[in-house]
């Protein structure tokens, strides 16, 4: 299977940006999962859905929202998503 770097020359800049954004989202979600290992797959899916909703509502990137969720979770807030929305 070809690796991503081998395919880069065939991708548009927009596609490259989208792939980069997805990698960033995946990295943040991995960290969120490490912070709270009790999160189920369905709960993580809800957080991602909320990230895209908040991003659209506030004109920010989903990664910004997820990073804020991650920070609030690390700080011990039970309502990390609510804190994240306030921080946007």
Buried (B, 14 or more C-beta within 10 A) or exposed (E): EEEEEEEEEEEEEEEEEEBEEEEBBEEBBEBBBEBBEEBEEEEBEEBBEBBBEBBEEEEBBBBBBBBBBBBBBBEEBEEBBEBBBEBB
